[in-house]
Amino acid sequence: MPINKEVYQAILRELEGKNVTLVAVSKTKSVEDIQTLYDLGQRDFGENYVQELADKQQLLPTGIRWHFIGHLQTNKVKFLAPFIYMIQSVDSLKLLLEIDKHAAKNLRSIRCLLQIHIAREETKFGLNNEELDSLLLTVNQNRQEGRFSHSVIGGCMGMASLTENKMQIREEFDYLRSVFEKIKTKFPSDPVDTLSMGMSSDYNIAIEAGSTMIRIGTLIFGER
C-alpha cells in the first residue's frame, strides 16, 4: 500500500504551531517507503524491532532520527547504541544501566524516555508508580556519584488502552502528563521536554492532553 501523502500533509498542518513532533512509525515498512517520506521532509522514524532497524539504518540517509519504540531486551542495546537518536521504551533500571554502558562505549549520550504503564491491558509494558519512584531515586543517587552520565532522561512515553471510550483514554493521558511533570522536578538538569503519547487512533486526544510527540504509522503507511 503506497504512502498516504495527503493524510501525512494534513497531520503536519494540524501540528503547525503546536510544538508537537511527529514520529512516523515505519516498522515492517520498506526502505523505499521510508525514503519516500524522508524526501517529503520527515526526519523522525520509529521502529519496534532491533534487527530490522539496524538493517534499515545502514541503507537510509544519516539525517534520519531513529526512535526505538518497541520492547527492548538488554542484550540488544549494543546494536542500537552507535546510532540511535532516542530509546522511548525504557521500562527498567537494568535496561537504563545497559543503555548508559553502551552509550559510554560509543562515546555518545542517548536520549531516553521512561515507558509508563497507563493502559488497563496487562499485556502492555511499562513502569508502575512504585517502580518509577524507585528508578528515579536510584538514578539520582548514582548521578551524584558520577554514574549515568551517558543516558539522558528526556521525559516519558505511554500507550493508552485500546478502547472506544475517549474519556478513559483522556484520563490515562492526563495521568501520563502528571508523571511527566514529576520527572521534570526530579531531573532539573536534564532536558526533560518530551511527552510521547498518541497514535493513529488517539493522537488528537493526546495533543489536547499535552503531548509533545505523537507516533503515527497506520494513517501514513496504511495497515500492516
Backbone bond lengths (Angstrom), bond angles and torsions (degrees), N, CA, C in turn:
res aa  C-N    CA-C-N  psi(-1)  N-CA   C-N-CA  omega(-1)  CA-C   N-CA-C  phi
1 M - - - 1.470 - - 1.538 109.56 -
2 P 1.349 117.94 127.71 1.464 120.14 -177.95 1.524 111.85 -69.95
3 I 1.326 114.94 158.23 1.464 120.74 177.88 1.531 109.26 -62.55
4 N 1.324 115.46 137.44 1.462 120.10 178.04 1.535 108.17 -87.24
5 K 1.314 114.89 87.78 1.466 120.52 -175.09 1.531 111.38 -64.00
6 E 1.323 116.79 -34.15 1.466 120.21 -178.84 1.535 110.47 -65.20
7 V 1.324 115.71 -44.51 1.471 119.51 178.47 1.521 110.06 -65.15
8 Y 1.317 116.70 -42.34 1.473 120.90 178.70 1.530 110.90 -57.00
9 Q 1.327 116.45 -47.87 1.465 120.54 -179.80 1.530 110.83 -65.62
10 A 1.327 116.53 -36.08 1.465 120.36 178.93 1.525 111.27 -65.45
11 I 1.329 117.06 -39.59 1.468 120.60 177.67 1.525 110.12 -64.89
12 L 1.333 116.38 -41.76 1.467 119.51 178.15 1.527 111.07 -60.66
13 R 1.325 116.52 -39.55 1.471 119.58 178.50 1.532 110.21 -65.05
14 E 1.328 116.50 -38.86 1.471 120.89 177.54 1.525 111.27 -60.34
15 L 1.324 116.08 -34.26 1.470 120.78 -173.98 1.530 112.98 -85.68
16 E 1.313 117.08 -9.88 1.469 120.36 -177.16 1.522 110.72 -56.37
17 G 1.326 115.58 128.06 1.458 121.27 177.33 1.514 115.18 75.62
18 K 1.338 118.11 6.93 1.470 120.46 -176.21 1.522 114.14 -105.57
19 N 1.337 117.71 -1.94 1.463 121.23 179.49 1.530 111.23 55.92
20 V 1.332 115.89 43.40 1.461 122.05 178.23 1.524 108.41 -121.13
21 T 1.337 116.38 126.93 1.460 121.81 179.82 1.524 110.06 -90.32
22 L 1.321 116.25 135.78 1.454 121.74 175.92 1.526 109.54 -96.04
23 V 1.338 115.93 121.47 1.458 121.34 171.55 1.534 106.77 -102.87
24 A 1.317 116.13 119.07 1.465 120.67 178.54 1.525 108.43 -83.76
25 V 1.335 116.35 115.98 1.466 120.68 -176.71 1.525 108.52 -82.39
26 S 1.337 114.95 109.39 1.463 120.91 -169.50 1.525 113.36 -110.84
27 K 1.327 117.60 16.87 1.473 119.29 179.53 1.527 109.87 -59.13
28 T 1.308 115.57 138.84 1.471 126.31 -178.56 1.535 112.96 67.67
29 K 1.317 117.47 0.46 1.465 119.68 179.32 1.528 110.22 -91.30
30 S 1.316 115.25 154.71 1.467 120.51 -172.80 1.525 111.85 -75.74
31 V 1.324 113.66 159.53 1.462 121.02 174.40 1.529 109.74 -58.58
32 E 1.317 115.95 -37.46 1.475 120.62 -178.96 1.527 111.20 -64.43
33 D 1.331 117.00 -41.55 1.465 120.56 178.29 1.527 111.08 -64.19
34 I 1.319 115.88 -42.94 1.464 120.07 179.67 1.527 109.87 -64.24
35 Q 1.321 116.52 -42.64 1.469 120.76 178.59 1.531 110.67 -61.00
36 T 1.319 116.70 -40.81 1.465 120.94 178.64 1.524 110.64 -59.04
37 L 1.329 116.33 -45.73 1.456 120.48 -179.50 1.530 110.86 -68.99
38 Y 1.315 116.37 -36.75 1.470 121.21 175.74 1.528 110.35 -60.17
39 D 1.316 115.83 -42.16 1.469 120.23 -179.74 1.524 112.12 -66.19
40 L 1.348 116.31 -22.03 1.469 120.46 175.47 1.529 112.04 -82.73
41 G 1.339 115.89 -5.83 1.466 119.73 177.22 1.516 115.37 113.58
42 Q 1.340 117.98 -4.46 1.455 120.69 -179.61 1.531 110.39 -72.36
43 R 1.327 116.60 134.27 1.466 119.81 -177.89 1.530 113.30 -119.92
44 D 1.329 118.31 -25.04 1.464 121.19 -177.49 1.530 110.30 -100.43
45 F 1.336 115.20 122.31 1.462 120.93 -179.62 1.527 109.71 -128.66
46 G 1.339 115.89 141.52 1.454 121.33 -178.37 1.515 111.80 -113.65
47 E 1.325 116.15 135.79 1.460 122.09 179.67 1.525 110.40 -130.16
48 N 1.344 115.64 153.47 1.466 121.36 -176.11 1.521 114.65 -109.10
49 Y 1.335 116.95 -17.02 1.459 119.80 -172.83 1.526 109.99 -123.00
50 V 1.327 115.58 128.66 1.464 121.09 -171.52 1.518 112.25 -61.23
51 Q 1.327 117.75 -50.80 1.464 119.89 -175.66 1.523 111.32 -64.47
52 E 1.328 115.86 -41.46 1.466 119.88 178.53 1.521 110.64 -61.23
53 L 1.309 117.00 -42.63 1.456 121.40 179.77 1.523 111.02 -65.96
54 A 1.339 116.61 -45.36 1.467 119.98 -179.62 1.529 111.36 -60.38
55 D 1.330 116.09 -38.77 1.467 119.78 178.82 1.527 111.25 -67.53
56 K 1.331 116.70 -44.50 1.469 120.35 -178.78 1.527 111.39 -66.32
57 Q 1.304 116.03 -38.45 1.460 120.21 -176.16 1.531 111.56 -58.50
58 Q 1.316 116.11 -33.84 1.469 120.30 -178.63 1.528 112.33 -73.33
59 L 1.321 116.17 -19.93 1.473 120.18 -173.61 1.522 113.71 -104.60
60 L 1.324 116.80 -5.59 1.465 120.23 -172.73 1.532 111.46 -118.90
61 P 1.332 118.01 165.95 1.464 121.28 -175.27 1.527 113.68 -57.82
62 T 1.317 115.31 145.09 1.472 121.15 178.92 1.524 111.82 -69.34
63 G 1.329 117.27 -13.27 1.468 120.74 179.27 1.516 114.12 -74.86
64 I 1.344 117.80 -7.15 1.464 120.51 179.56 1.520 110.33 -74.02
65 R 1.336 115.60 136.77 1.464 121.57 172.11 1.529 106.87 -97.63
66 W 1.322 116.84 106.89 1.458 121.27 -176.88 1.520 111.29 -86.86
67 H 1.325 115.66 130.81 1.461 122.70 177.03 1.526 107.64 -113.51
68 F 1.326 117.51 127.30 1.457 119.12 173.69 1.517 107.68 -94.12
69 I 1.347 116.56 122.56 1.461 119.90 -172.58 1.529 112.79 -121.31
70 G 1.338 117.03 0.44 1.461 120.12 179.75 1.518 111.96 -93.10
71 H 1.321 116.01 177.18 1.463 120.18 176.38 1.525 108.46 -67.96
72 L 1.322 116.50 127.74 1.466 121.53 -173.65 1.523 110.90 -112.97
73 Q 1.336 115.31 122.69 1.460 120.40 175.21 1.525 109.24 -83.32
74 T 1.331 116.02 145.67 1.475 119.71 -175.62 1.532 112.10 -60.16
75 N 1.328 117.59 -34.08 1.469 119.35 -177.08 1.527 113.06 -74.87
76 K 1.334 117.22 -3.37 1.468 120.69 179.04 1.536 112.52 -103.30
77 V 1.324 116.90 -7.68 1.472 120.68 -175.88 1.526 111.36 -58.86
78 K 1.326 116.43 -38.62 1.471 120.78 -175.41 1.527 112.53 -59.55
79 F 1.335 117.42 -26.16 1.456 120.30 -179.32 1.531 112.51 -77.58
80 L 1.335 116.00 -22.80 1.461 120.55 -178.84 1.529 112.93 -96.31
81 A 1.322 115.94 -27.47 1.465 120.93 -170.26 1.526 115.32 -54.93
82 P 1.330 119.58 -34.72 1.473 118.20 -177.65 1.519 114.58 -66.47
83 F 1.346 118.49 -22.37 1.469 117.83 -171.38 1.525 115.12 -137.63
84 I 1.315 119.96 -15.82 1.463 120.88 -170.85 1.525 111.07 -61.77
85 Y 1.320 116.37 139.22 1.466 120.98 178.10 1.523 110.72 -84.43
86 M 1.338 116.40 -44.93 1.458 120.22 -178.35 1.528 110.09 -149.96
87 I 1.323 115.96 136.81 1.460 121.63 171.91 1.521 106.92 -106.50
88 Q 1.335 116.31 112.46 1.462 121.20 -172.23 1.521 113.24 -91.15
89 S 1.328 117.03 -5.84 1.464 119.67 -168.87 1.526 113.31 -117.61
90 V 1.323 116.94 43.65 1.469 120.48 178.32 1.530 108.12 -78.52
91 D 1.343 115.46 109.48 1.460 119.50 -174.71 1.528 113.68 -120.59
92 S 1.349 116.31 15.92 1.462 119.45 176.61 1.523 109.81 -161.41
93 L 1.317 115.58 155.74 1.461 121.01 176.16 1.524 110.20 -64.90
94 K 1.320 116.41 -38.09 1.468 121.56 179.47 1.522 110.87 -57.74
95 L 1.335 116.80 -43.01 1.462 121.10 179.54 1.525 110.66 -67.17
96 L 1.313 117.19 -41.98 1.465 120.30 179.99 1.526 110.94 -63.19
97 L 1.326 116.78 -38.89 1.471 121.36 176.50 1.523 110.65 -59.90
98 E 1.324 116.07 -43.49 1.459 120.87 -178.42 1.525 110.93 -66.77
99 I 1.322 116.70 -40.64 1.467 120.76 177.21 1.520 110.23 -61.54
100 D 1.321 116.11 -45.11 1.465 120.54 -179.57 1.527 110.72 -61.48
101 K 1.329 116.49 -42.30 1.469 121.51 -179.01 1.527 111.31 -62.05
102 H 1.325 116.30 -47.24 1.469 119.29 -176.87 1.528 112.09 -76.64
103 A 1.318 117.43 -27.81 1.461 119.68 173.13 1.525 109.77 -63.61
104 A 1.334 116.29 -42.04 1.468 120.93 178.60 1.529 110.65 -62.58
105 K 1.329 116.64 -42.70 1.467 120.62 179.15 1.519 111.68 -60.44
106 N 1.330 116.01 -31.61 1.463 120.88 -179.10 1.525 112.67 -95.49
107 L 1.332 115.64 8.31 1.466 122.17 176.99 1.521 112.21 55.56
108 R 1.327 115.88 44.49 1.458 119.82 178.93 1.524 110.40 -147.48
109 S 1.309 115.60 165.77 1.456 121.46 173.86 1.521 108.58 -104.12
110 I 1.327 116.37 144.43 1.461 120.45 179.35 1.520 109.09 -120.00
111 R 1.319 115.00 125.94 1.462 120.58 177.48 1.525 109.31 -74.50
112 C 1.324 115.73 134.02 1.461 121.51 -177.05 1.525 110.55 -127.94
113 L 1.329 115.20 143.59 1.455 121.08 169.51 1.522 107.79 -113.20
114 L 1.318 115.92 138.87 1.453 120.63 176.40 1.520 108.50 -83.27
115 Q 1.331 116.68 122.72 1.462 119.87 -179.84 1.527 109.09 -83.33
116 I 1.322 115.20 123.44 1.459 122.33 -176.96 1.524 109.54 -107.85
117 H 1.320 116.07 135.14 1.467 120.29 178.41 1.532 108.47 -81.29
118 I 1.327 116.52 110.27 1.469 119.84 -179.21 1.521 112.39 -118.09
119 A 1.334 117.04 -15.35 1.470 120.84 -176.02 1.525 110.99 -83.09
120 R 1.315 116.00 162.47 1.462 120.84 176.83 1.519 112.08 -83.62
121 E 1.350 116.77 -15.52 1.460 119.06 176.27 1.528 109.75 -73.54
122 E 1.320 116.15 127.88 1.462 120.78 179.90 1.525 111.45 -72.84
123 T 1.321 117.31 -16.38 1.461 120.00 -175.70 1.529 112.32 -74.09
124 K 1.305 117.77 -17.43 1.462 120.51 -179.20 1.530 110.43 -79.72
125 F 1.334 115.46 145.71 1.457 121.02 -179.58 1.525 110.32 -84.83
126 G 1.335 115.54 167.25 1.457 119.90 174.65 1.515 112.71 141.00
127 L 1.317 114.72 158.92 1.465 122.37 179.26 1.520 110.54 -78.78
128 N 1.336 116.60 138.83 1.461 119.03 168.43 1.520 108.72 -87.50
129 N 1.308 117.70 178.81 1.458 121.44 -173.45 1.527 112.26 -61.39
130 E 1.318 116.26 -42.59 1.468 120.86 -179.02 1.527 110.92 -66.01
131 E 1.326 116.57 -43.30 1.468 121.07 179.53 1.526 110.85 -65.21
132 L 1.329 116.08 -38.65 1.459 120.44 178.75 1.521 110.71 -62.83
133 D 1.332 117.22 -48.46 1.462 120.76 -179.53 1.522 111.34 -59.26
134 S 1.327 116.58 -41.04 1.460 121.11 179.27 1.519 110.90 -64.33
135 L 1.333 116.70 -43.05 1.463 120.74 179.76 1.530 110.94 -64.37
136 L 1.325 116.72 -45.79 1.467 120.47 -178.81 1.524 110.88 -60.66
137 L 1.326 116.05 -42.13 1.467 120.76 -179.76 1.524 110.47 -63.76
138 T 1.337 116.46 -46.33 1.468 120.71 -178.06 1.521 111.78 -64.51
139 V 1.316 116.45 -43.55 1.465 119.60 179.89 1.524 110.65 -62.76
140 N 1.308 117.04 -43.94 1.464 119.86 179.45 1.517 111.96 -62.43
141 Q 1.312 117.47 -41.63 1.465 121.26 178.09 1.524 110.85 -62.77
142 N 1.325 116.04 -42.64 1.459 120.23 179.69 1.523 111.96 -68.50
143 R 1.324 116.62 -36.55 1.467 120.11 178.96 1.537 110.69 -59.87
144 Q 1.305 116.47 -37.68 1.460 120.83 179.99 1.529 111.83 -65.55
145 E 1.325 116.17 -20.51 1.468 121.33 178.90 1.523 111.68 -104.08
146 G 1.329 116.00 13.20 1.455 120.58 174.20 1.512 116.09 87.48
147 R 1.340 117.11 5.08 1.464 119.53 178.60 1.532 110.15 -96.27
148 F 1.324 116.49 171.91 1.471 123.32 -175.47 1.529 111.40 58.28
149 S 1.328 115.72 39.39 1.467 119.48 -177.88 1.529 112.81 -91.29
150 H 1.328 117.20 -5.29 1.467 119.68 -178.89 1.525 113.35 -113.82
151 S 1.321 116.34 2.76 1.470 120.20 174.61 1.522 108.15 -116.30
152 V 1.301 116.40 129.46 1.459 122.23 -176.91 1.530 108.84 -108.36
153 I 1.318 117.05 121.41 1.460 120.51 176.74 1.523 108.26 -79.94
154 G 1.330 115.36 107.99 1.461 119.95 -174.70 1.516 114.68 -97.52
155 G 1.354 116.80 -7.54 1.460 119.54 -177.83 1.515 110.13 145.77
156 C 1.329 115.97 -143.28 1.464 119.19 -177.64 1.520 111.26 -147.41
157 M 1.331 113.84 163.80 1.463 122.47 -178.88 1.520 108.57 -135.78
158 G 1.330 115.99 149.52 1.455 119.49 175.72 1.513 111.07 -158.93
159 M 1.339 115.18 159.05 1.468 122.01 178.08 1.519 108.85 -120.51
160 A 1.304 116.27 125.30 1.463 120.93 -179.87 1.530 110.30 -73.78
161 S 1.319 114.99 165.73 1.458 120.83 177.51 1.531 110.43 -61.00
162 L 1.320 115.22 148.66 1.459 120.64 175.61 1.523 107.73 -84.31
163 T 1.322 115.68 91.27 1.461 121.15 -173.76 1.522 109.73 -149.61
164 E 1.318 115.92 157.60 1.460 121.16 174.79 1.531 111.48 -85.58
165 N 1.336 116.64 -6.97 1.459 122.45 -177.05 1.532 109.84 -77.71
166 K 1.323 115.82 97.31 1.465 120.17 -176.24 1.524 112.60 -65.83
167 M 1.324 116.65 -30.47 1.457 120.01 178.76 1.530 110.79 -65.80
168 Q 1.316 115.76 -41.10 1.458 119.97 177.87 1.525 110.95 -64.22
169 I 1.331 116.34 -43.79 1.462 120.90 178.58 1.526 110.12 -59.89
170 R 1.332 116.23 -44.08 1.471 120.14 179.95 1.527 110.64 -63.29
171 E 1.320 117.97 -40.41 1.466 121.02 178.26 1.525 110.91 -62.10
172 E 1.322 116.48 -40.51 1.463 120.27 179.77 1.531 111.02 -67.11
173 F 1.327 116.22 -40.39 1.461 119.74 177.64 1.534 111.25 -68.26
174 D 1.327 117.06 -38.02 1.466 119.93 177.55 1.525 110.71 -62.41
175 Y 1.333 115.78 -38.62 1.463 119.83 177.45 1.526 110.23 -63.81
176 L 1.338 116.52 -43.29 1.460 119.69 179.91 1.530 110.75 -63.91
177 R 1.313 116.51 -36.49 1.471 119.97 176.88 1.535 110.37 -62.26
178 S 1.322 117.69 -38.49 1.471 120.67 178.86 1.532 110.70 -67.28
179 V 1.338 116.32 -35.83 1.473 120.11 176.35 1.525 109.89 -65.24
180 F 1.322 116.14 -42.00 1.465 122.21 177.68 1.525 110.74 -56.83
181 E 1.315 116.90 -44.69 1.463 120.76 179.56 1.530 110.89 -65.07
182 K 1.337 116.56 -35.58 1.468 120.31 178.31 1.529 110.90 -66.47
183 I 1.330 116.37 -42.77 1.465 120.22 178.99 1.526 109.99 -61.81
184 K 1.324 116.50 -39.54 1.467 120.66 177.46 1.524 112.02 -54.80
185 T 1.330 116.15 -44.21 1.465 119.72 -177.46 1.530 111.36 -70.77
186 K 1.336 117.21 -27.40 1.467 121.03 -178.38 1.524 112.31 -79.22
187 F 1.329 117.03 -26.20 1.460 121.17 -177.03 1.524 110.92 -126.62
188 P 1.325 116.97 67.12 1.469 119.69 -176.92 1.526 113.52 -64.27
189 S 1.342 117.36 -21.18 1.464 119.58 -178.82 1.520 112.77 -91.69
190 D 1.339 117.66 -9.95 1.462 121.05 177.29 1.528 109.85 -92.22
191 P 1.340 116.97 150.95 1.472 119.43 176.00 1.532 110.64 -78.67
192 V 1.327 116.08 74.77 1.471 120.36 -179.17 1.527 107.78 -81.25
193 D 1.328 115.61 92.74 1.469 119.64 -172.51 1.527 113.08 -134.87
194 T 1.340 117.21 8.19 1.460 119.10 -173.91 1.522 111.82 -122.00
195 L 1.321 114.86 117.42 1.465 122.28 173.94 1.524 106.24 -115.40
196 S 1.331 115.28 98.23 1.462 121.46 -173.56 1.521 109.54 -93.37
197 M 1.321 115.77 102.74 1.468 120.48 177.60 1.518 108.62 -154.26
198 G 1.323 113.95 144.76 1.458 120.05 -178.69 1.512 111.57 110.52
199 M 1.351 115.58 125.42 1.458 122.16 178.30 1.530 108.63 -127.92
200 S 1.304 116.57 -168.07 1.473 120.11 -173.20 1.522 113.07 -51.77
201 S 1.327 117.79 -39.71 1.464 121.06 -173.01 1.521 114.41 -87.41
202 D 1.339 117.34 -14.94 1.474 118.02 -172.85 1.531 114.17 -141.14
203 Y 1.334 117.18 16.39 1.467 118.17 -173.66 1.528 112.93 -65.87
204 N 1.333 118.07 -29.68 1.470 119.70 178.78 1.524 111.17 -65.03
205 I 1.331 116.41 -40.31 1.467 120.78 177.35 1.518 109.32 -65.22
206 A 1.329 116.36 -41.14 1.464 121.24 -179.13 1.530 111.50 -62.26
207 I 1.317 116.17 -42.57 1.473 119.66 -179.88 1.527 110.21 -64.06
208 E 1.327 116.51 -41.55 1.465 119.94 177.08 1.530 111.37 -60.88
209 A 1.350 116.21 -31.38 1.463 120.86 -178.07 1.524 112.82 -85.74
210 G 1.342 117.54 -1.99 1.457 120.09 174.45 1.511 116.03 110.13
211 S 1.312 118.35 13.55 1.466 121.09 179.22 1.526 110.78 -59.55
212 T 1.335 115.50 143.60 1.466 120.56 173.67 1.522 111.44 -112.01
213 M 1.343 116.19 -3.44 1.462 119.95 -179.31 1.531 108.95 -152.42
214 I 1.336 116.17 126.84 1.461 120.02 177.85 1.522 109.00 -116.10
215 R 1.336 115.63 149.53 1.465 121.57 -175.94 1.535 108.03 -118.13
216 I 1.327 116.18 107.16 1.466 119.67 -173.49 1.520 111.14 -123.59
217 G 1.331 115.40 125.83 1.455 120.50 178.23 1.508 112.38 -119.81
218 T 1.331 116.27 -60.88 1.468 121.72 -172.16 1.533 112.55 -57.46
219 L 1.314 118.14 -44.39 1.470 120.15 -177.27 1.528 112.09 -62.18
220 I 1.328 115.67 -31.53 1.467 119.74 -176.74 1.533 111.41 -91.70
221 F 1.330 115.64 -48.00 1.465 120.45 -173.83 1.533 114.30 -95.36
222 G 1.331 116.57 -10.83 1.455 119.66 -175.09 1.525 111.22 87.09
223 E 1.308 115.81 174.16 1.477 121.22 -179.59 1.531 109.56 -65.38
224 R 1.362 114.03 146.57 1.458 118.71 177.10 1.514 110.41 -79.11
